Amino acid sequence: MIVRAELVEGDIAGRLKSILEEVSKTAVDKEVGGVEVFMGVVKGRVGGFKVEKLVYTAYKEVAERVLERIAREEAEKNSLEAVVILHRLGEVRPGEATVIVVAAGRGRDEVNRATRVIIDRVKKEAPIFKLEVREDGEYWVIGDETRVKRARS
């Protein structure tokens, strides 16, 4: 079983081909018939306002352990042969990838269900902090929708 989670400064989308090649090899020896990829990208507009960038920060060692735990738990729960989670750190511009989840398993139902749960858990459980910088100010983003305007001192 392949279980991997990593926080990355720099391009994660460029790593996708090699991850898919590695994960697809599990189909040779196992009953893998489905590989699914979820890639989250920075939105260009939120609430009608132009987004300039997102800034992700984390205590890397702790956040990677949480991501790996999520990957392992969902792989085991869904009988998956592979789960890989990559998440960006640092500044990310609109259109750039922020998170990639790759899951491989017996069929589309298992991998689709697992991928959805994994991305939801990453947003809720991983201690990764997101600052949204947009034309109307800077906002800390909590979960998917809650935005708290950043206080300036």
Salt bridges, closest charged atoms under 4 A:
GLU6 OE1 - ARG15 NH2 2.96
GLU21 OE2 - LYS17 NZ 3.90
GLU22 OE1 - ARG4 NH2 3.06
GLU31 OE1 - ARG106 NE 3.02
GLU68 OE2 - ARG72 NH2 3.62
GLU73 OE1 - ARG69 NH1 3.79
GLU73 OE1 - ARG121 NH2 2.60
GLU74 OE2 - LYS77 NZ 3.13
GLU74 OE2 - ARG121 NH1 2.83
GLU91 OE2 - LYS53 NZ 2.98
GLU91 OE1 - ARG93 NH2 3.31
GLU96 OE1 - ARG88 NH1 3.99
GLU125 OE1 - ARG69 NH1 3.42
GLU125 OE2 - ARG121 NE 2.77
GLU132 OE1 - ARG134 NH1 3.07
GLU132 OE1 - ARG147 NE 2.69
GLU135 OE2 - ARG45 NH2 3.92
ASP136 OD1 - ARG134 NE 2.58
GLU138 OE1 - ARG150 NH1 2.66
GLU138 OE2 - ARG152 NH2 3.52
ASP144 OD1 - LYS123 NZ 3.02
